Amino acid sequence: MQTAFTDAQLADPDTAESNRILRTCVHCGMCTATCPTFLLLGDELDSPRGRIYLIKDMLESGRPATEEVVRHVDRCLSCLSCMTTCPSGVHYMHLVDHARAYIEETYRRPWPERALRRVLSFVLPHPFRFRLALVGAWFARPFAGLVPGGSMTAQRLRAMLRMAPATVPSPSPVERPQVHRAEGPRRARVGLLTGCAQQVLAPSINEATIRLLTRMGIEVVVTKGQGCCGALDHHMGHHDPAMRLARANIEAWSAEIEGEGLDAIVVNASGCGTTLKDYGHTFRLEPDAARAAKVASLAADISEVLARFGYAPTRAAPGLTVAYHAACSLQHGQKITNEPKALLKAAGFAVKEPAEGHICCGSAGTYNLLQPEIAGQLKARKQGNIARTGAALIASGNIGCLTQLGDGAIPAVHTVELLDWMAGGPEPDAVARARAAG
């Protein structure tokens, strides 16, 4: 693709990077075949190729973002399926990230949308605030159907209330800053990203991760000062808040790396893993670029760590069929496709993959709150494909996907919880529900 940026524009490192990305695109359109929003809406501007044209024009012109550009970029899930499909290696992720930051700098959204985005940024990355918000939402949930109007604001409010869980788990003591000692001889020492929303919605995931790793002889460090990876703010174009959160993580883990050392930084929420592994790029122009690159190099999905250290079950095969839902951030963002399925099979599960496994479920961070109608259509499509596998359980490696899909007829559970159970841990609640359902 030919571009026409001026020398002055290319002096900006982000523009120079976007120019490089744009010039790799050859307009082939193969990305349209796997783009969820194009499949649903059939609009070229809701495909990666269409968005690339819009972003190119916006950045080259130097003008403020228009409502049209914002509408179509906002509809992008950042599922990154296009990056898996693209034969030219277009790094769409970095391009759309730049576009979102540019939009936030140059476009003034309607006040209800500005307010919602500020609330999400204020609440979701902070577990204490998120827990309080969920308690409040639980009281308001019965009245979701009474929210008047069909506006986007009303749709978003109803979606937020519907997604509020019936119960909010108590904080888990294992997630406080501490060292969880390995059982037997220590084989490795790892940090654990305890996350933000996940530790509120499903603390059982971190508990299972710690139990399983320590049982395998791996010491797990929950480092003081680490928290949200920054992805939620980053995907909304909130550059400075995202950088502050990421910088705190880099500082916390660097102290461990430079002290006793870490063999890996374990991530059990794949959306966060994609973000951590990109810290090197994110901080490439910052004074702490070397530290950020080191953290990024150590970041590893829990499935990668378990495969590396030889996970083995200790229980007999449970006789359960699992539908494995590959989170977009894992299969497209991190290019991890085989490890979770191989681990589940090794643990004794029959694993089935639903049709259209490369298509997003509609969760995509805050997407199901900001674009509830499209997210709902993708959710129904994904749940239908899963139901046709005949599986008793849904297994996935991302809390957003589990929240999005887990309210259907088939219980959803994190992969690591199943693996922990089969290696001596407690039976996950989802398994008990699946057995009860017959």
N, C-alpha and C positions, 0 to 999 in steps of 0.2 A: 504494500500500500504506500503510495506517495504521500508525503506530508509537506507542510509549508510553514513550519515554525520559524520564527525569526531567531537570530543569534541571541538577542536579549532574552527571549523566552527560554531558549535552550540553556541559558546560564543557570536556570533553576533546576536543581538535580532531579526533582520529581517530574518535571516536564520533560527533561532529557530522557529519563527512564521510560516515560509513557511514549515518547517519540520512537524509541527503540522497539518497544512492544508493538506499536501500531505498524511499523514498517515490516514486521514479520508476517502480518496478515495478508493472505493472498485472495481473499474474498470467496473462497471455495464453497462456503455454506455448509460444510459437513457438521458444524456445530449445531445447526438448527435441528438436526435429526434427534438430538438427545437433550435439547433444552426444554425443561418442564413447562416454562411459561409459553414458549412458542407452540408446544404440543397442545396446550389448553386453549390459547387465545388465537393462534394462527396469524398473529401480527408480526411482520418482519422486524418492527422496532422493539418487539418483546423477545427477540432472539439475540444471541451474542453478537452476530454480525451487525444487526441493526443498532444495537447499543454502541458498538465500536464506532460506527459512523457518527452517531450522535455525540459521543464523547470526543472524537477527533474534531468535529466542527466546533464544539464548545471550547475546547482547550486552545485550538488554533486561533479562534476569533478573539479570545481573551475577554469575551463579554460575560456578564453574569449568566448563570444557568437559567434556562426558561422552564416554564411549567411543564412543557412537553418532555424535555430532557429529564427533569426530576421524576415525572410519572413513570417513565420507562426504566430508568435506573433503579428507582425504588422497587419496582416489580422484580428485579433480579434477586434470586435467592442466594447468590454466591455459592451454589452447590458445586461449581467447578467441573461439572460433567463435560462442559465444552473443552476444558483443558485436557481431559482424557481423550476426547475425540479428535482434537485438532492435529492434523498431520504436520503443521508448520511450527508447532511449539509456541503459539501465542500465549504469553503469560497474562491471561485475562484477569487473574486475581489482583495483581498489582495495579493493573490499569483501572479496574472498577473501584479499587480502594482510593486511588488518586482522585477519580471522578467524584466520589462521595465526599471527600474532604473539600474539594473545590466547590461542590454544591453547598455545603454547610457554610462556606466562607462568603458565597456570592448570592445565595437565594434566601429570601425570607418566606418561610412557610406560614400557612394560616395559624393563628394563635392556638387553636385546640391541638394541632399536630405538634407545634413547638412544645406545648405544655406536656403532652404525652411523652415525647422523647426525653424531655428533661426529667420527668418522673422515673422513666425506665432507667436512665443513666444514674439517677440518685439512689434508686432502690436495688436493682438486680445485682450489681457487683458487690453488694455489702450484705453478708448473711443476716446480721441482726435486723437491719432495716427490712430486708426481704421477708424475714419470718414475721415481723409485725404486720407487714402489708398483707400477707396471706391470711393471718388471723382476721384482719378487718374484712378481707374479701370473702372469707367463709361466712361471716354474718350477712353480707350483702348478696351472696350467691343465689338464695331463693328468689330474689327479686330481679334476676337478670332478664327474664322475659318481659318485665314491665318497663325496660328502658325504651323510651319512645323514639320513633323516627327510623328511617332507613339510611341515614347519612353514614359516611365512613366513620365518623366519630362514634356514633351509636353502635355500629358493628364492632368496632374495636373494644368499646367498653363491655359489650355483651361477651365478646371472646375472652377478655381478661377474667370476667366473673365466672364463666363456664369452666375455665381452666384451673381455677382455684381448687386445690385438693380438699377432700372431705375432712382430712385430718392433717395436721402439721407435725411431723416427727420431732421429738426432743433433740436438742443438740447432742452430738456424740462426743464422749470424752476422748476418743482416739484422735480427734482432729485438732486438739490443742497442741501447741508447740512442745515437742518431746521426741525422744528416740525410742523406737520400738525395736528391742533387741532380737537378733536372729535366734532361732532355736537350733542348738548344736553349733558346730563350727561355722563361723561367718564366711560366706562365699562372696558376698558383695555388700556394698553400702549404697543406698539410693535415696534421693529426695522424693517426696510425694507432693504433687499439686493437689491440695484438698479442694480447690475451686471455690465457687461462690454459690450459684443457684443449686448445684448438685448437692452440696452438703446440707442444704435446707430441705430439698425435696426428697432426697434418698440417701441419708447418711449410711445406709447399709452397704452402699457401693464402696465407699472408702474403708469401712470395717472389713468387708470381704477381701479387699485388696491387701490390707495390712496383715490379716490373718494368713492369707495364702503365701505372701512373700516371706514373712518371718518363718513360716513352717518350712519353706524351701531353703532356709539358711541365709536369707537376705535381710539385712538391717534396714529399717525404714525410718527416715528422718523427716519429721514434720517441722519445717523451719519457721522460726519466728519472723514475721514480717512479710511472708508470702501470702498472696490472695488471688483475686480475680486476675486472669491472664490479660485482660484488656480487650478481648474480642468483641464483647457486646457494644462497647463504645466505639471501637474501631469500625465495625460494620455500619454504624450510624453516622460515620464521618466525623465523630468527636475526637479529633486528633490528640489534643493536649491531655484530656482525661485518660485516654487509652495509654498514652506514653507514660503518664505518672504511675498507673497501675503496673505496667510492664517493668518500669524502672525499679519499682519496689521489689519485684520478684527477682530481677537480675542482681540487685544488691544483696538480697537474702541468700540466694543460692550461691553467689560468688564467695560469700564468707565461708560457706561449707566446703566449696570446691578448693579454695585456697587454704583451708584448714585441714581437717581430717580427710577430705576428698569425697567425691561422689562418683560412682560408676554409671549412674544414669539418673535422670529426673523423670519419674514415672507419671504418666498422665492417663487417667481412665475416663476422660471425657474427650472424645476425638475432636470436637470443635476447638477445644482449648489446645490440643496437641498440634493442630495445624498452625495455630497462632504462635505457640512457643517455638516451633521449628522455623518460623519466619522471623524470629527476633533478630537474627543476623542481618537480614535485609532492612528491617524496620529501623535499626539503630546504626546502619552503615556509616552515617555521617555524624554520629554522636561521639562525644569524648569516650564513652564507655563501650565503643563498638566491639573491642576485643572480648570484653566480658560477655556481652550479649551474644556474640558468635559462639563462645564456649558453652553458654547455657543452651543455645539452640542445638549445638552438636550433641549434647547429652540428653535432650528431650526424647522420650521414647514412649510409644503407646504400651499399655499394660500387656497387650498380646505379644508385642515384640520382645519384651523382657521375659515373659513366661516361656516363649519359644527358645530364647537364648539360653536360659538356665534349665531347660529340660523338665517342663511340667509333666507330672505323672499322677493319675488318679489313684485313690486307695479304696474306693467303693466299687461295687459291681455296677454294671451298666444299668441305668434306671428304666430303660424301656420307654423313653419319651422321644417324640419327634419335635424338633425345634426348627422354626422358620428363622433363618438368619437374615436379619435386615442390615445390609451394609450401609452405615452412615456415610453420607456424601463426603464429609470431612475426613473420613478414614480411607475410603476407596479412591476418591478423586483428589482430596487435599494432601493426603500422606502416601498415597499409592500402596496402601496395605490392603490386600485382598484375600490372601490365602491363610495367614496365621490364625485369625479367629475361628474360621471354619475347621481348620486342622486340629486346633485345640479342642473344640467341641466334640469332634469325632473321636479324638483320643480319649476324651472323658466318657465316652460311651453313648453319646446322643446320636440319633439319626438326624442328619441335617438336610433341610430342604431350602432351596433358594427360590423366592417368589419371582414370577415374571416381572419384567421391567425393573430389575433390581438396581439398575443404574439411575432410576428416576427418583427424585427427592420426595420425601414424605410430607414436606411443607412446613416443617418446624423451623429450621434455618435460623437459629438464634432467636431474635425477636420478630422474625417474619410472620409467625402465626398470630402475633398481636398487632402488627402494623398492616398486614395484608390478609385479614382473616378469611375473605371470600376465596381467594386463590389457594390459600393454605388448606382450607376446608375441602376443596375439590381434590387436591393432591393427597390429602389424608384418606379420603374415601376411596380413591383409586388404589392407594397402597394397601389399605386394610382389605379391600376386595381381593387383590392379588395374593395377599398372605392367607386369607381364609381358604382360597382354592388349593393351597398346599396340603390342607388337612392337618396341619401341625397343632400341637397342644399348647405351644409356647412361642413367643417372639423373643429372640435374643438379639441384642444390639450393644454397641459400645459407646453410645452417646446419650446423655441424659435428656437432651432436647427431643430426640427421636422416641425415647421411651415414654416421655410425657405426652407427646403427640399421638402415639399409637396405642398407648396402654389403656385407653378408656373404652376399647371395643370388646368384643366377645372373647378375644384371646389375650390372656395375661402377657405382659411384657416384662422382661427382666434383663439386667445387665449381664453380659457374657461372663464377667469375672465372678459374679455371684454363683453362677452354675458351676464354674470350674472350682471355686472354693468348696462348694458343697460336695462335689465328687472327690475332693482331696481331704475330706474330714471336717469341713465346716458345717454349719447348720443349714437345714433345708430352707431355701428362699420362700417367702410368702407366696410369690407368683406360682411356684410349683404346687403348693398346697391348693391354691385356687384352681389350677389346671386339673389336678387330680379330682377335686370335688365336682368339677364340671363334667367329668367323665371322659 
